Each structure stands twice: as C-alpha cells, then as structure tokens.
C-alpha cells in the first residue's frame, strides 16, 4: 500500500514548491511571480531569494520561465511534502 505523502500528484494538482535563485529580488516581484512568497537571505556566496508557494505544474513552469527571462541563476527546485519543514536544511 502506498502512503499518501509518497504519491505523485497529477499535473493539475497544486503542490508546495521551494525555488532558490541567486540574487536579491525585492518583494514587489511577488505579484509578477503569482501566489508565491519571496524571502531574501544572505549566504556565503551572496544574496539568495527563495520563492515558496502552492502551485500546479503549469504555474511551476511559468515561474521557471520568468526566472529564465530575468536571467537569474537557478540554485534549486524542491517539491515539499506536507511533513517538510518550511526552512531549507
């Protein structure tokens, strides 16, 4: 029997994703990216912006295209399970 948390969502089902990009995006970009939360932190390599939100596959691809259009460096994309903590480990 498969656990609920380990199942693959359908393409139209919203899932929480966390996307990290190098650089500082200020909060005004939040509306352009849709229903995601932007968080900016500094790490050893410099500023990193984290976009976190509940999106379906189409919205995820749209966000990734916008990241490409802004010529941002993509660091990571992670699908979060309901049990995952909200912070990167």
PDB file of N, CA, C and O in Angstrom:
ATOM      1  N   UNK A   1       0.835  -1.175   0.000  1.00  0.00           N
ATOM      2  CA  UNK A   1       0.000   0.000   0.000  1.00  0.00           C
ATOM      3  C   UNK A   1       0.883   1.243   0.000  1.00  0.00           C
ATOM      4  O   UNK A   1       1.864   1.298   0.742  1.00  0.00           O
ATOM      5  N   UNK A   2       0.554   2.239  -0.817  1.00  0.00           N
ATOM      6  CA  UNK A   2       1.338   3.455  -0.940  1.00  0.00           C
ATOM      7  C   UNK A   2       0.860   4.496   0.054  1.00  0.00           C
ATOM      8  O   UNK A   2      -0.341   4.701   0.228  1.00  0.00           O
ATOM      9  N   UNK A   3       1.806   5.149   0.702  1.00  0.00           N
ATOM     10  CA  UNK A   3       1.449   6.223   1.619  1.00  0.00           C
ATOM     11  C   UNK A   3       1.004   7.434   0.823  1.00  0.00           C
ATOM     12  O   UNK A   3       1.469   7.647  -0.297  1.00  0.00           O
ATOM     13  N   UNK A   4       0.113   8.225   1.386  1.00  0.00           N
ATOM     14  CA  UNK A   4      -0.389   9.439   0.744  1.00  0.00           C
ATOM     15  C   UNK A   4       0.749  10.411   0.433  1.00  0.00           C
ATOM     16  O   UNK A   4       0.777  10.984  -0.656  1.00  0.00           O
ATOM     17  N   UNK A   5       1.689  10.610   1.364  1.00  0.00           N
ATOM     18  CA  UNK A   5       2.762  11.588   1.185  1.00  0.00           C
ATOM     19  C   UNK A   5       3.726  11.213   0.068  1.00  0.00           C
ATOM     20  O   UNK A   5       4.371  12.097  -0.495  1.00  0.00           O
ATOM     21  N   UNK A   6       3.846   9.931  -0.274  1.00  0.00           N
ATOM     22  CA  UNK A   6       4.806   9.495  -1.287  1.00  0.00           C
ATOM     23  C   UNK A   6       4.215   9.397  -2.684  1.00  0.00           C
ATOM     24  O   UNK A   6       4.939   9.096  -3.633  1.00  0.00           O
ATOM     25  N   UNK A   7       2.931   9.642  -2.833  1.00  0.00           N
ATOM     26  CA  UNK A   7       2.322   9.503  -4.150  1.00  0.00           C
ATOM     27  C   UNK A   7       2.705  10.684  -5.041  1.00  0.00           C
ATOM     28  O   UNK A   7       3.029  11.767  -4.553  1.00  0.00           O
ATOM     29  N   UNK A   8       2.664  10.458  -6.342  1.00  0.00           N
ATOM     30  CA  UNK A   8       2.944  11.526  -7.293  1.00  0.00           C
ATOM     31  C   UNK A   8       1.656  12.278  -7.571  1.00  0.00           C
ATOM     32  O   UNK A   8       0.628  11.663  -7.857  1.00  0.00           O
ATOM     33  N   UNK A   9       1.700  13.619  -7.490  1.00  0.00           N
ATOM     34  CA  UNK A   9       0.496  14.399  -7.765  1.00  0.00           C
ATOM     35  C   UNK A   9       0.207  14.404  -9.258  1.00  0.00           C
ATOM     36  O   UNK A   9       1.102  14.200 -10.078  1.00  0.00           O
ATOM     37  N   UNK A  10      -1.045  14.636  -9.596  1.00  0.00           N
ATOM     38  CA  UNK A  10      -1.391  14.799 -11.006  1.00  0.00           C
ATOM     39  C   UNK A  10      -0.889  16.171 -11.454  1.00  0.00           C
ATOM     40  O   UNK A  10      -0.691  17.042 -10.607  1.00  0.00           O
ATOM     41  N   UNK A  11      -0.675  16.399 -12.763  1.00  0.00           N
ATOM     42  CA  UNK A  11      -0.136  17.676 -13.241  1.00  0.00           C
ATOM     43  C   UNK A  11      -0.966  18.902 -12.844  1.00  0.00           C
ATOM     44  O   UNK A  11      -0.413  19.989 -12.677  1.00  0.00           O
ATOM     45  N   UNK A  12      -2.277  18.741 -12.693  1.00  0.00           N
ATOM     46  CA  UNK A  12      -3.120  19.878 -12.336  1.00  0.00           C
ATOM     47  C   UNK A  12      -3.284  20.087 -10.848  1.00  0.00           C
ATOM     48  O   UNK A  12      -3.912  21.054 -10.418  1.00  0.00           O
ATOM     49  N   UNK A  13      -2.720  19.182 -10.053  1.00  0.00           N
ATOM     50  CA  UNK A  13      -2.855  19.265  -8.595  1.00  0.00           C
ATOM     51  C   UNK A  13      -1.796  20.200  -8.020  1.00  0.00           C
ATOM     52  O   UNK A  13      -0.609  20.010  -8.285  1.00  0.00           O
ATOM     53  N   UNK A  14      -2.195  21.204  -7.238  1.00  0.00           N
ATOM     54  CA  UNK A  14      -1.200  22.095  -6.632  1.00  0.00           C
ATOM     55  C   UNK A  14      -0.349  21.368  -5.599  1.00  0.00           C
ATOM     56  O   UNK A  14      -0.839  20.534  -4.837  1.00  0.00           O
ATOM     57  N   UNK A  15       0.916  21.700  -5.593  1.00  0.00           N
ATOM     58  CA  UNK A  15       1.895  21.141  -4.664  1.00  0.00           C
ATOM     59  C   UNK A  15       2.761  22.308  -4.192  1.00  0.00           C
ATOM     60  O   UNK A  15       2.961  23.268  -4.937  1.00  0.00           O
ATOM     61  N   UNK A  16       3.269  22.236  -2.983  1.00  0.00           N
ATOM     62  CA  UNK A  16       4.154  23.292  -2.493  1.00  0.00           C
ATOM     63  C   UNK A  16       5.563  23.067  -3.029  1.00  0.00           C
ATOM     64  O   UNK A  16       6.140  21.991  -2.878  1.00  0.00           O
ATOM     65  N   UNK A  17       6.102  24.105  -3.658  1.00  0.00           N
ATOM     66  CA  UNK A  17       7.466  24.087  -4.190  1.00  0.00           C
ATOM     67  C   UNK A  17       8.279  25.183  -3.534  1.00  0.00           C
ATOM     68  O   UNK A  17       7.753  26.226  -3.145  1.00  0.00           O
ATOM     69  N   UNK A  18       9.572  24.927  -3.418  1.00  0.00           N
ATOM     70  CA  UNK A  18      10.522  25.930  -2.957  1.00  0.00           C
ATOM     71  C   UNK A  18      11.579  26.048  -4.041  1.00  0.00           C
ATOM     72  O   UNK A  18      12.203  25.060  -4.427  1.00  0.00           O
ATOM     73  N   UNK A  19      11.772  27.269  -4.527  1.00  0.00           N
ATOM     74  CA  UNK A  19      12.722  27.533  -5.604  1.00  0.00           C
ATOM     75  C   UNK A  19      13.732  28.554  -5.094  1.00  0.00           C
ATOM     76  O   UNK A  19      13.351  29.603  -4.574  1.00  0.00           O
ATOM     77  N   UNK A  20      15.008  28.250  -5.242  1.00  0.00           N
ATOM     78  CA  UNK A  20      16.058  29.173  -4.810  1.00  0.00           C
ATOM     79  C   UNK A  20      16.792  29.708  -6.029  1.00  0.00           C
ATOM     80  O   UNK A  20      17.162  28.956  -6.931  1.00  0.00           O
ATOM     81  N   UNK A  21      16.996  31.025  -6.042  1.00  0.00           N
ATOM     82  CA  UNK A  21      17.765  31.677  -7.094  1.00  0.00           C
ATOM     83  C   UNK A  21      18.821  32.567  -6.457  1.00  0.00           C
ATOM     84  O   UNK A  21      18.645  33.080  -5.352  1.00  0.00           O
ATOM     85  N   UNK A  22      19.918  32.735  -7.181  1.00  0.00           N
ATOM     86  CA  UNK A  22      20.970  33.616  -6.702  1.00  0.00           C
ATOM     87  C   UNK A  22      20.554  35.051  -6.986  1.00  0.00           C
ATOM     88  O   UNK A  22      20.074  35.356  -8.078  1.00  0.00           O
ATOM     89  N   UNK A  23      20.734  35.923  -6.017  1.00  0.00           N
ATOM     90  CA  UNK A  23      20.442  37.334  -6.189  1.00  0.00           C
ATOM     91  C   UNK A  23      19.321  37.810  -5.284  1.00  0.00           C
ATOM     92  O   UNK A  23      18.641  37.017  -4.633  1.00  0.00           O
ATOM     93  N   UNK A  24      19.149  39.098  -5.259  1.00  0.00           N
ATOM     94  CA  UNK A  24      18.147  39.729  -4.409  1.00  0.00           C
ATOM     95  C   UNK A  24      16.963  40.201  -5.257  1.00  0.00           C
ATOM     96  O   UNK A  24      17.095  41.111  -6.075  1.00  0.00           O
ATOM     97  N   UNK A  25      15.814  39.572  -5.049  1.00  0.00           N
ATOM     98  CA  UNK A  25      14.568  40.038  -5.675  1.00  0.00           C
ATOM     99  C   UNK A  25      13.751  40.695  -4.586  1.00  0.00           C
ATOM    100  O   UNK A  25      13.450  40.058  -3.576  1.00  0.00           O
ATOM    101  N   UNK A  26      13.389  41.940  -4.760  1.00  0.00           N
ATOM    102  CA  UNK A  26      12.611  42.537  -3.693  1.00  0.00           C
ATOM    103  C   UNK A  26      11.141  42.160  -3.809  1.00  0.00           C
ATOM    104  O   UNK A  26      10.697  41.650  -4.838  1.00  0.00           O
ATOM    105  N   UNK A  27      10.401  42.415  -2.754  1.00  0.00           N
ATOM    106  CA  UNK A  27       9.033  41.901  -2.612  1.00  0.00           C
ATOM    107  C   UNK A  27       8.076  42.362  -3.714  1.00  0.00           C
ATOM    108  O   UNK A  27       7.042  41.730  -3.930  1.00  0.00           O
ATOM    109  N   UNK A  28       8.398  43.431  -4.400  1.00  0.00           N
ATOM    110  CA  UNK A  28       7.494  43.894  -5.469  1.00  0.00           C
ATOM    111  C   UNK A  28       7.393  42.882  -6.614  1.00  0.00           C
ATOM    112  O   UNK A  28       6.435  42.919  -7.386  1.00  0.00           O
ATOM    113  N   UNK A  29       8.369  41.981  -6.729  1.00  0.00           N
ATOM    114  CA  UNK A  29       8.323  40.940  -7.751  1.00  0.00           C
ATOM    115  C   UNK A  29       7.320  39.847  -7.405  1.00  0.00           C
ATOM    116  O   UNK A  29       6.959  39.048  -8.269  1.00  0.00           O
ATOM    117  N   UNK A  30       6.870  39.801  -6.167  1.00  0.00           N
ATOM    118  CA  UNK A  30       5.955  38.755  -5.704  1.00  0.00           C
ATOM    119  C   UNK A  30       4.697  38.679  -6.572  1.00  0.00           C
ATOM    120  O   UNK A  30       4.269  37.582  -6.931  1.00  0.00           O
ATOM    121  N   UNK A  31       4.105  39.808  -6.912  1.00  0.00           N
ATOM    122  CA  UNK A  31       2.903  39.811  -7.754  1.00  0.00           C
ATOM    123  C   UNK A  31       3.190  39.237  -9.138  1.00  0.00           C
ATOM    124  O   UNK A  31       2.356  38.523  -9.694  1.00  0.00           O
ATOM    125  N   UNK A  32       4.343  39.535  -9.692  1.00  0.00           N
ATOM    126  CA  UNK A  32       4.696  39.054 -11.029  1.00  0.00           C
ATOM    127  C   UNK A  32       4.862  37.539 -11.052  1.00  0.00           C
ATOM    128  O   UNK A  32       4.550  36.885 -12.047  1.00  0.00           O
ATOM    129  N   UNK A  33       5.355  36.988  -9.945  1.00  0.00           N
ATOM    130  CA  UNK A  33       5.540  35.540  -9.861  1.00  0.00           C
ATOM    131  C   UNK A  33       4.268  34.806  -9.450  1.00  0.00           C
ATOM    132  O   UNK A  33       4.258  33.575  -9.443  1.00  0.00           O
ATOM    133  N   UNK A  34       3.215  35.507  -9.113  1.00  0.00           N
ATOM    134  CA  UNK A  34       1.962  34.856  -8.740  1.00  0.00           C
ATOM    135  C   UNK A  34       1.871  34.648  -7.245  1.00  0.00           C
ATOM    136  O   UNK A  34       2.307  35.488  -6.458  1.00  0.00           O
ATOM    137  N   UNK A  35       1.305  33.531  -6.867  1.00  0.00           N
ATOM    138  CA  UNK A  35       0.996  33.288  -5.451  1.00  0.00           C
ATOM    139  C   UNK A  35       2.135  32.628  -4.685  1.00  0.00           C
ATOM    140  O   UNK A  35       1.926  31.637  -3.985  1.00  0.00           O
ATOM    141  N   UNK A  36       3.334  33.173  -4.817  1.00  0.00           N
ATOM    142  CA  UNK A  36       4.472  32.640  -4.077  1.00  0.00           C
ATOM    143  C   UNK A  36       4.977  33.699  -3.100  1.00  0.00           C
ATOM    144  O   UNK A  36       4.758  34.895  -3.287  1.00  0.00           O
ATOM    145  N   UNK A  37       5.642  33.241  -2.080  1.00  0.00           N
ATOM    146  CA  UNK A  37       6.253  34.126  -1.093  1.00  0.00           C
ATOM    147  C   UNK A  37       7.738  34.243  -1.406  1.00  0.00           C
ATOM    148  O   UNK A  37       8.413  33.241  -1.642  1.00  0.00           O
ATOM    149  N   UNK A  38       8.240  35.477  -1.405  1.00  0.00           N
ATOM    150  CA  UNK A  38       9.666  35.713  -1.645  1.00  0.00           C
ATOM    151  C   UNK A  38      10.361  35.981  -0.319  1.00  0.00           C
ATOM    152  O   UNK A  38       9.887  36.772   0.497  1.00  0.00           O
ATOM    153  N   UNK A  39      11.485  35.313  -0.115  1.00  0.00           N
ATOM    154  CA  UNK A  39      12.306  35.521   1.073  1.00  0.00           C
ATOM    155  C   UNK A  39      13.742  35.707   0.615  1.00  0.00           C
ATOM    156  O   UNK A  39      14.259  34.900  -0.158  1.00  0.00           O
ATOM    157  N   UNK A  40      14.390  36.766   1.086  1.00  0.00           N
ATOM    158  CA  UNK A  40      15.776  37.032   0.700  1.00  0.00           C
ATOM    159  C   UNK A  40      16.675  36.793   1.905  1.00  0.00           C
ATOM    160  O   UNK A  40      16.401  37.265   3.008  1.00  0.00           O
ATOM    161  N   UNK A  41      17.751  36.053   1.672  1.00  0.00           N
ATOM    162  CA  UNK A  41      18.736  35.766   2.711  1.00  0.00           C
ATOM    163  C   UNK A  41      20.120  35.943   2.112  1.00  0.00           C
ATOM    164  O   UNK A  41      20.304  35.839   0.899  1.00  0.00           O
ATOM    165  N   UNK A  42      21.079  36.207   2.966  1.00  0.00           N
ATOM    166  CA  UNK A  42      22.475  36.246   2.526  1.00  0.00           C
ATOM    167  C   UNK A  42      23.152  34.975   3.000  1.00  0.00           C
ATOM    168  O   UNK A  42      23.020  34.579   4.157  1.00  0.00           O
ATOM    169  N   UNK A  43      23.883  34.338   2.086  1.00  0.00           N
ATOM    170  CA  UNK A  43      24.699  33.198   2.498  1.00  0.00           C
ATOM    171  C   UNK A  43      26.137  33.485   2.088  1.00  0.00           C
ATOM    172  O   UNK A  43      26.447  34.598   1.661  1.00  0.00           O
ATOM    173  N   UNK A  44      27.006  32.510   2.210  1.00  0.00           N
ATOM    174  CA  UNK A  44      28.429  32.709   1.926  1.00  0.00           C
ATOM    175  C   UNK A  44      28.678  33.181   0.491  1.00  0.00           C
ATOM    176  O   UNK A  44      29.633  33.915   0.239  1.00  0.00           O
ATOM    177  N   UNK A  45      27.825  32.766  -0.448  1.00  0.00           N
ATOM    178  CA  UNK A  45      28.007  33.137  -1.849  1.00  0.00           C
ATOM    179  C   UNK A  45      27.348  34.468  -2.198  1.00  0.00           C
ATOM    180  O   UNK A  45      27.553  34.981  -3.298  1.00  0.00           O
ATOM    181  N   UNK A  46      26.564  35.035  -1.287  1.00  0.00           N
ATOM    182  CA  UNK A  46      25.878  36.296  -1.553  1.00  0.00           C
ATOM    183  C   UNK A  46      24.385  36.157  -1.328  1.00  0.00           C
ATOM    184  O   UNK A  46      23.938  35.216  -0.672  1.00  0.00           O
ATOM    185  N   UNK A  47      23.603  37.097  -1.873  1.00  0.00           N
ATOM    186  CA  UNK A  47      22.163  37.066  -1.639  1.00  0.00           C
ATOM    187  C   UNK A  47      21.474  35.922  -2.395  1.00  0.00           C
ATOM    188  O   UNK A  47      21.809  35.627  -3.542  1.00  0.00           O
ATOM    189  N   UNK A  48      20.511  35.292  -1.727  1.00  0.00           N
ATOM    190  CA  UNK A  48      19.719  34.220  -2.312  1.00  0.00           C
ATOM    191  C   UNK A  48      18.249  34.536  -2.055  1.00  0.00           C
ATOM    192  O   UNK A  48      17.863  34.852  -0.929  1.00  0.00           O
ATOM    193  N   UNK A  49      17.429  34.449  -3.105  1.00  0.00           N
ATOM    194  CA  UNK A  49      15.988  34.639  -2.956  1.00  0.00           C
ATOM    195  C   UNK A  49      15.315  33.280  -3.042  1.00  0.00           C
ATOM    196  O   UNK A  49      15.601  32.490  -3.941  1.00  0.00           O
ATOM    197  N   UNK A  50      14.423  33.016  -2.102  1.00  0.00           N
ATOM    198  CA  UNK A  50      13.659  31.780  -2.078  1.00  0.00           C
ATOM    199  C   UNK A  50      12.207  32.109  -2.394  1.00  0.00           C
ATOM    200  O   UNK A  50      11.607  32.985  -1.771  1.00  0.00           O
ATOM    201  N   UNK A  51      11.649  31.396  -3.371  1.00  0.00           N
ATOM    202  CA  UNK A  51      10.244  31.530  -3.736  1.00  0.00           C
ATOM    203  C   UNK A  51       9.545  30.265  -3.252  1.00  0.00           C
ATOM    204  O   UNK A  51       9.942  29.161  -3.626  1.00  0.00           O
ATOM    205  N   UNK A  52       8.521  30.407  -2.437  1.00  0.00           N
ATOM    206  CA  UNK A  52       7.809  29.262  -1.891  1.00  0.00           C
ATOM    207  C   UNK A  52       6.323  29.461  -2.114  1.00  0.00           C
ATOM    208  O   UNK A  52       5.787  30.536  -1.845  1.00  0.00           O
ATOM    209  N   UNK A  53       5.649  28.413  -2.611  1.00  0.00           N
ATOM    210  CA  UNK A  53       4.212  28.530  -2.794  1.00  0.00           C
ATOM    211  C   UNK A  53       3.567  27.259  -3.296  1.00  0.00           C
ATOM    212  O   UNK A  53       4.236  26.339  -3.767  1.00  0.00           O
ATOM    213  N   UNK A  54       2.266  27.232  -3.186  1.00  0.00           N
ATOM    214  CA  UNK A  54       1.444  26.120  -3.639  1.00  0.00           C
ATOM    215  C   UNK A  54       1.063  26.379  -5.094  1.00  0.00           C
ATOM    216  O   UNK A  54       0.279  27.286  -5.375  1.00  0.00           O
ATOM    217  N   UNK A  55       1.611  25.591  -6.021  1.00  0.00           N
ATOM    218  CA  UNK A  55       1.383  25.803  -7.449  1.00  0.00           C
ATOM    219  C   UNK A  55       1.196  24.465  -8.159  1.00  0.00           C
ATOM    220  O   UNK A  55       1.666  23.429  -7.689  1.00  0.00           O
ATOM    221  N   UNK A  56       0.507  24.504  -9.292  1.00  0.00           N
ATOM    222  CA  UNK A  56       0.401  23.299 -10.114  1.00  0.00           C
ATOM    223  C   UNK A  56       1.569  23.288 -11.107  1.00  0.00           C
ATOM    224  O   UNK A  56       2.380  24.214 -11.122  1.00  0.00           O
ATOM    225  N   UNK A  57       1.654  22.245 -11.932  1.00  0.00           N
ATOM    226  CA  UNK A  57       2.772  22.104 -12.862  1.00  0.00           C
ATOM    227  C   UNK A  57       2.858  23.254 -13.861  1.00  0.00           C
ATOM    228  O   UNK A  57       3.953  23.722 -14.172  1.00  0.00           O
ATOM    229  N   UNK A  58       1.714  23.711 -14.363  1.00  0.00           N
ATOM    230  CA  UNK A  58       1.720  24.813 -15.333  1.00  0.00           C
ATOM    231  C   UNK A  58       2.278  26.082 -14.699  1.00  0.00           C
ATOM    232  O   UNK A  58       3.083  26.780 -15.316  1.00  0.00           O
ATOM    233  N   UNK A  59       1.857  26.384 -13.477  1.00  0.00           N
ATOM    234  CA  UNK A  59       2.360  27.570 -12.782  1.00  0.00           C
ATOM    235  C   UNK A  59       3.848  27.425 -12.463  1.00  0.00           C
ATOM    236  O   UNK A  59       4.596  28.398 -12.560  1.00  0.00           O
ATOM    237  N   UNK A  60       4.282  26.229 -12.087  1.00  0.00           N
ATOM    238  CA  UNK A  60       5.699  25.985 -11.813  1.00  0.00           C
ATOM    239  C   UNK A  60       6.537  26.270 -13.055  1.00  0.00           C
ATOM    240  O   UNK A  60       7.566  26.940 -12.974  1.00  0.00           O
ATOM    241  N   UNK A  61       6.098  25.764 -14.196  1.00  0.00           N
ATOM    242  CA  UNK A  61       6.835  26.011 -15.447  1.00  0.00           C
ATOM    243  C   UNK A  61       6.838  27.499 -15.787  1.00  0.00           C
ATOM    244  O   UNK A  61       7.833  28.019 -16.293  1.00  0.00           O
ATOM    245  N   UNK A  62       5.727  28.187 -15.511  1.00  0.00           N
ATOM    246  CA  UNK A  62       5.666  29.633 -15.743  1.00  0.00           C
ATOM    247  C   UNK A  62       6.658  30.383 -14.873  1.00  0.00           C
ATOM    248  O   UNK A  62       7.320  31.307 -15.344  1.00  0.00           O
ATOM    249  N   UNK A  63       6.768  29.997 -13.606  1.00  0.00           N
ATOM    250  CA  UNK A  63       7.732  30.617 -12.699  1.00  0.00           C
ATOM    251  C   UNK A  63       9.152  30.376 -13.193  1.00  0.00           C
ATOM    252  O   UNK A  63       9.978  31.288 -13.196  1.00  0.00           O
ATOM    253  N   UNK A  64       9.430  29.150 -13.609  1.00  0.00           N
ATOM    254  CA  UNK A  64      10.780  28.844 -14.112  1.00  0.00           C
ATOM    255  C   UNK A  64      11.104  29.643 -15.373  1.00  0.00           C
ATOM    256  O   UNK A  64      12.247  30.061 -15.562  1.00  0.00           O
ATOM    257  N   UNK A  65      10.115  29.857 -16.231  1.00  0.00           N
ATOM    258  CA  UNK A  65      10.337  30.694 -17.421  1.00  0.00           C
ATOM    259  C   UNK A  65      10.624  32.139 -17.035  1.00  0.00           C
ATOM    260  O   UNK A  65      11.469  32.792 -17.648  1.00  0.00           O
ATOM    261  N   UNK A  66       9.930  32.637 -16.029  1.00  0.00           N
ATOM    262  CA  UNK A  66      10.175  34.009 -15.569  1.00  0.00           C
ATOM    263  C   UNK A  66      11.582  34.137 -14.975  1.00  0.00           C
ATOM    264  O   UNK A  66      12.256  35.147 -15.176  1.00  0.00           O
ATOM    265  N   UNK A  67      12.012  33.122 -14.253  1.00  0.00           N
ATOM    266  CA  UNK A  67      13.375  33.114 -13.712  1.00  0.00           C
ATOM    267  C   UNK A  67      14.380  33.161 -14.859  1.00  0.00           C
ATOM    268  O   UNK A  67      15.369  33.890 -14.797  1.00  0.00           O
ATOM    269  N   UNK A  68      14.121  32.380 -15.901  1.00  0.00           N
ATOM    270  CA  UNK A  68      14.993  32.401 -17.080  1.00  0.00           C
ATOM    271  C   UNK A  68      14.966  33.777 -17.747  1.00  0.00           C
ATOM    272  O   UNK A  68      16.012  34.313 -18.114  1.00  0.00           O
ATOM    273  N   UNK A  69      13.771  34.346 -17.902  1.00  0.00           N
ATOM    274  CA  UNK A  69      13.636  35.653 -18.554  1.00  0.00           C
ATOM    275  C   UNK A  69      14.367  36.758 -17.804  1.00  0.00           C
ATOM    276  O   UNK A  69      14.856  37.707 -18.417  1.00  0.00           O
ATOM    277  N   UNK A  70      14.444  36.640 -16.471  1.00  0.00           N
ATOM    278  CA  UNK A  70      15.175  37.621 -15.666  1.00  0.00           C
ATOM    279  C   UNK A  70      16.672  37.320 -15.619  1.00  0.00           C
ATOM    280  O   UNK A  70      17.440  38.056 -15.000  1.00  0.00           O
ATOM    281  N   UNK A  71      17.080  36.232 -16.278  1.00  0.00           N
ATOM    282  CA  UNK A  71      18.481  35.812 -16.322  1.00  0.00           C
ATOM    283  C   UNK A  71      19.040  35.552 -14.920  1.00  0.00           C
ATOM    284  O   UNK A  71      20.192  35.871 -14.626  1.00  0.00           O
ATOM    285  N   UNK A  72      18.195  34.964 -14.060  1.00  0.00           N
ATOM    286  CA  UNK A  72      18.616  34.619 -12.705  1.00  0.00           C
ATOM    287  C   UNK A  72      19.279  33.249 -12.713  1.00  0.00           C
ATOM    288  O   UNK A  72      18.965  32.400 -13.548  1.00  0.00           O
ATOM    289  N   UNK A  73      20.186  33.046 -11.789  1.00  0.00           N
ATOM    290  CA  UNK A  73      20.842  31.753 -11.641  1.00  0.00           C
ATOM    291  C   UNK A  73      19.977  30.881 -10.737  1.00  0.00           C
ATOM    292  O   UNK A  73      19.759  31.204  -9.569  1.00  0.00           O
ATOM    293  N   UNK A  74      19.487  29.774 -11.290  1.00  0.00           N
ATOM    294  CA  UNK A  74      18.662  28.830 -10.541  1.00  0.00           C
ATOM    295  C   UNK A  74      19.566  27.958  -9.682  1.00  0.00           C
ATOM    296  O   UNK A  74      20.487  27.317 -10.188  1.00  0.00           O
ATOM    297  N   UNK A  75      19.298  27.937  -8.381  1.00  0.00           N
ATOM    298  CA  UNK A  75      20.107  27.142  -7.456  1.00  0.00           C
ATOM    299  C   UNK A  75      19.431  25.803  -7.172  1.00  0.00           C
ATOM    300  O   UNK A  75      20.083  24.760  -7.204  1.00  0.00           O
ATOM    301  N   UNK A  76      18.122  25.829  -6.892  1.00  0.00           N
ATOM    302  CA  UNK A  76      17.431  24.588  -6.520  1.00  0.00           C
ATOM    303  C   UNK A  76      15.931  24.721  -6.712  1.00  0.00           C
ATOM    304  O   UNK A  76      15.360  25.805  -6.593  1.00  0.00           O
ATOM    305  N   UNK A  77      15.308  23.585  -7.013  1.00  0.00           N
ATOM    306  CA  UNK A  77      13.850  23.465  -7.052  1.00  0.00           C
ATOM    307  C   UNK A  77      13.510  22.226  -6.233  1.00  0.00           C
ATOM    308  O   UNK A  77      14.028  21.142  -6.498  1.00  0.00           O
ATOM    309  N   UNK A  78      12.645  22.384  -5.241  1.00  0.00           N
ATOM    310  CA  UNK A  78      12.284  21.249  -4.392  1.00  0.00           C
ATOM    311  C   UNK A  78      10.779  21.189  -4.201  1.00  0.00           C
ATOM    312  O   UNK A  78      10.132  22.194  -3.908  1.00  0.00           O
ATOM    313  N   UNK A  79      10.232  19.984  -4.375  1.00  0.00           N
ATOM    314  CA  UNK A  79       8.819  19.750  -4.065  1.00  0.00           C
ATOM    315  C   UNK A  79       8.748  19.373  -2.596  1.00  0.00           C
ATOM    316  O   UNK A  79       9.426  18.445  -2.155  1.00  0.00           O
ATOM    317  N   UNK A  80       7.933  20.086  -1.843  1.00  0.00           N
ATOM    318  CA  UNK A  80       7.825  19.840  -0.415  1.00  0.00           C
ATOM    319  C   UNK A  80       6.649  18.924  -0.120  1.00  0.00           C
ATOM    320  O   UNK A  80       5.567  19.073  -0.687  1.00  0.00           O
ATOM    321  N   UNK A  81       6.873  18.000   0.755  1.00  0.00           N
ATOM    322  CA  UNK A  81       5.800  17.150   1.240  1.00  0.00           C
ATOM    323  C   UNK A  81       5.125  17.885   2.391  1.00  0.00           C
ATOM    324  O   UNK A  81       5.691  18.829   2.944  1.00  0.00           O
ATOM    325  N   UNK A  82       3.946  17.467   2.746  1.00  0.00           N
ATOM    326  CA  UNK A  82       3.200  18.108   3.826  1.00  0.00           C
ATOM    327  C   UNK A  82       3.974  18.084   5.143  1.00  0.00           C
ATOM    328  O   UNK A  82       3.770  18.952   5.992  1.00  0.00           O
ATOM    329  N   UNK A  83       4.847  17.113   5.322  1.00  0.00           N
ATOM    330  CA  UNK A  83       5.600  16.981   6.572  1.00  0.00           C
ATOM    331  C   UNK A  83       6.911  17.743   6.559  1.00  0.00           C
ATOM    332  O   UNK A  83       7.579  17.824   7.590  1.00  0.00           O
ATOM    333  N   UNK A  84       7.307  18.312   5.404  1.00  0.00           N
ATOM    334  CA  UNK A  84       8.577  19.038   5.323  1.00  0.00           C
ATOM    335  C   UNK A  84       8.496  20.340   6.099  1.00  0.00           C
ATOM    336  O   UNK A  84       7.444  20.976   6.165  1.00  0.00           O
ATOM    337  N   UNK A  85       9.613  20.723   6.681  1.00  0.00           N
ATOM    338  CA  UNK A  85       9.663  21.988   7.392  1.00  0.00           C
ATOM    339  C   UNK A  85       9.764  23.128   6.377  1.00  0.00           C
ATOM    340  O   UNK A  85      10.222  22.913   5.255  1.00  0.00           O
ATOM    341  N   UNK A  86       9.347  24.327   6.753  1.00  0.00           N
ATOM    342  CA  UNK A  86       9.366  25.435   5.808  1.00  0.00           C
ATOM    343  C   UNK A  86      10.758  25.993   5.511  1.00  0.00           C
ATOM    344  O   UNK A  86      10.899  26.805   4.597  1.00  0.00           O
ATOM    345  N   UNK A  87      11.775  25.591   6.242  1.00  0.00           N
ATOM    346  CA  UNK A  87      13.114  26.134   6.019  1.00  0.00           C
ATOM    347  C   UNK A  87      14.004  25.109   5.334  1.00  0.00           C
ATOM    348  O   UNK A  87      13.802  23.904   5.481  1.00  0.00           O
ATOM    349  N   UNK A  88      14.990  25.593   4.586  1.00  0.00           N
ATOM    350  CA  UNK A  88      15.990  24.707   3.977  1.00  0.00           C
ATOM    351  C   UNK A  88      16.814  24.123   5.084  1.00  0.00           C
ATOM    352  O   UNK A  88      17.093  24.789   6.081  1.00  0.00           O
ATOM    353  N   UNK A  89      17.206  22.881   4.916  1.00  0.00           N
ATOM    354  CA  UNK A  89      18.058  22.278   5.947  1.00  0.00           C
ATOM    355  C   UNK A  89      19.501  22.338   5.521  1.00  0.00           C
ATOM    356  O   UNK A  89      20.380  21.881   6.252  1.00  0.00           O
TER     357      UNK A  89
END
